[in-house]
Amino acid sequence: MQRRINKRASVSGTPRTDVGLAVHDRYWARELRSAVLCGVLLFGALELLDWGFVRHTLVRTSWWAALAVLLLIILTPPRVSTADGGLSARGLMTCQRVRTDRLVSVHISEGVAPRLILTDTSGGRLVLDPRVLVANPLLWHQLDQGAHRSQELGTLRCGMPWLERLGQRIDTEVCRGILQTSGLE
């Protein structure tokens, strides 16, 4: 049997890498399950307390259910994915998308929970936890390629040093993971 390998080529004859490749956060489902589990455990614990103190009513059950759903909404992570030169993060009620090949600025907000803030030429804005990129090197690769294209086109005006530092951190984590897996560390 023969396997066909389709290569996409640009007009200049050099291969275009990762065009049309869809990549998703590989840990999103696990984090969603954890959020659901937290909501269910909170609801179960509050119901058990009500049964123990003999205060169980339908109104209180509905309040506990609403509280558990609120916790689920708060803990549900956005689903980060990339496809066709864009990076998107879909939450329960929001969807943020930027074109990585048309980035204007990249900022990292410092603080307790650092966030990567990307802005593109059409006004799109994406706020992202950098740990998602550290945990998903393929997502990082797509963002890095798009940022380099933006820099070549001259649209990326600020933020490349931050992306380079983030890239070094991701490379370090990937190397550490490879060494741990192979038993060399």
C-alpha positions in Angstrom: 0.0 0.0 0.0 1.1 3.5 -0.7 0.4 6.5 1.5 -0.1 9.8 -0.1 1.4 12.8 1.5 -0.1 16.1 0.5 2.2 19.1 0.7 1.0 22.6 0.4 3.3 24.9 -1.4 3.3 28.6 -1.7 3.6 30.5 -4.9 7.3 30.9 -4.5 7.8 27.1 -4.3 8.9 27.0 -0.6 6.6 24.8 1.5 4.1 26.5 3.7 4.1 24.9 7.1 1.1 24.4 9.3 -1.4 26.2 7.0 -4.8 24.9 7.8 -3.6 22.8 10.8 -6.1 22.9 13.6 -4.6 22.5 17.1 -6.5 22.4 20.3 -5.6 22.7 24.0 -4.9 19.0 24.9 -5.7 19.5 28.6 -9.0 21.4 28.2 -11.2 18.3 28.6 -9.4 17.3 31.8 -9.8 20.8 33.3 -13.5 20.8 32.3 -14.0 17.5 34.1 -12.3 19.0 37.2 -14.6 22.0 37.1 -17.6 19.8 36.8 -16.4 17.6 39.6 -15.9 20.6 41.9 -19.4 21.8 41.1 -20.9 18.4 41.8 -18.9 17.9 45.0 -19.9 21.4 46.3 -23.6 20.6 45.6 -23.3 17.1 47.2 -21.5 18.5 50.3 -24.1 21.3 50.8 -27.0 18.8 50.3 -25.4 16.4 52.9 -25.1 19.3 55.4 -28.8 20.1 54.8 -29.8 16.5 55.4 -27.6 16.3 58.5 -29.2 19.5 60.0 -32.7 18.5 58.9 -33.1 21.7 56.9 -33.5 20.2 53.5 -36.1 22.0 51.4 -36.7 22.4 47.7 -35.8 26.2 47.9 -32.5 25.4 49.6 -31.7 22.7 47.0 -32.3 25.1 44.2 -29.9 27.7 45.9 -27.2 25.0 46.2 -27.7 24.0 42.6 -27.4 27.6 41.5 -24.2 28.0 43.6 -22.7 24.8 42.1 -23.5 26.1 38.6 -21.9 29.4 39.3 -18.8 27.6 40.5 -18.8 25.6 37.3 -19.0 28.7 35.2 -16.2 30.4 37.1 -13.9 27.3 36.9 -14.6 26.3 33.3 -11.5 27.2 31.3 -11.7 28.7 27.8 -11.0 26.3 25.0 -7.9 27.6 23.2 -7.4 26.5 19.6 -5.7 27.7 16.5 -6.6 27.2 12.8 -6.0 29.1 9.6 -3.7 31.7 11.1 -5.9 32.6 13.9 -5.8 31.9 17.7 -9.1 31.7 19.5 -10.3 31.2 23.1 -13.9 30.1 23.5 -15.5 30.4 26.9 -19.0 29.6 28.0 -20.3 33.0 27.0 -17.4 34.6 25.1 -15.3 34.0 22.1 -12.0 35.9 21.5 -10.0 35.6 18.3 -6.9 37.2 16.8 -5.1 36.7 13.6 -1.5 35.6 14.6 -0.1 36.7 11.2 -1.5 40.2 11.7 -0.5 40.9 15.3 0.0 44.6 16.3 1.1 44.2 20.0 1.8 41.5 22.6 1.8 42.3 26.3 2.2 40.2 29.4 0.3 41.6 32.4 2.3 41.0 35.5 0.7 40.1 38.7 -0.7 37.1 40.6 -2.0 35.5 37.5 0.0 36.7 34.5 -1.9 37.0 31.2 -0.8 37.2 27.6 -2.6 40.0 25.8 -2.6 39.8 22.0 -4.0 42.5 19.7 -4.3 42.3 15.9 -4.8 44.8 13.1 -8.6 44.4 12.9 -9.0 45.2 16.6 -9.3 41.6 17.8 -8.0 41.1 21.3 -7.2 37.8 23.1 -6.4 37.4 26.7 -4.7 34.1 27.4 -3.0 32.3 30.3 0.6 31.7 29.2 0.5 28.3 31.0 -1.8 27.1 28.2 1.0 27.7 25.7 3.6 26.1 28.0 1.5 23.0 28.3 0.7 22.9 24.5 3.9 23.4 22.4 1.9 23.0 19.2 -0.3 26.0 20.1 2.9 27.9 20.9 4.4 26.9 17.6 1.4 28.3 15.7 1.5 31.6 17.6 5.3 31.9 17.2 5.1 31.4 13.4 2.3 34.0 13.2 4.2 36.5 15.3 7.3 36.1 13.1 5.1 36.7 10.0 3.7 39.8 11.7 7.2 41.0 12.4 8.3 40.4 8.8 5.2 42.3 7.6 6.0 45.2 10.0 2.6 45.0 11.8 4.0 43.7 15.1 5.3 46.9 16.8 5.9 45.7 20.4 6.1 42.5 22.3 8.5 40.4 20.5 11.0 40.2 23.4 8.2 38.9 25.7 7.4 36.2 23.1 11.0 35.2 22.9 11.2 34.9 26.7 8.0 32.8 26.7 9.5 30.7 23.9 12.6 30.0 26.0 10.5 29.0 28.9 8.5 26.6 26.7 11.6 25.2 25.2 13.0 24.6 28.7 9.8 22.8 29.8 9.7 20.6 26.6 13.4 19.6 27.1 12.7 18.9 30.8 9.8 16.7 29.8 11.8 14.8 27.2 14.6 14.2 29.7 12.1 13.0 32.4 10.4 10.7 30.0 13.7 9.2 28.8 14.9 8.8 32.4 18.0 11.0 31.8 17.2 13.6 34.4 
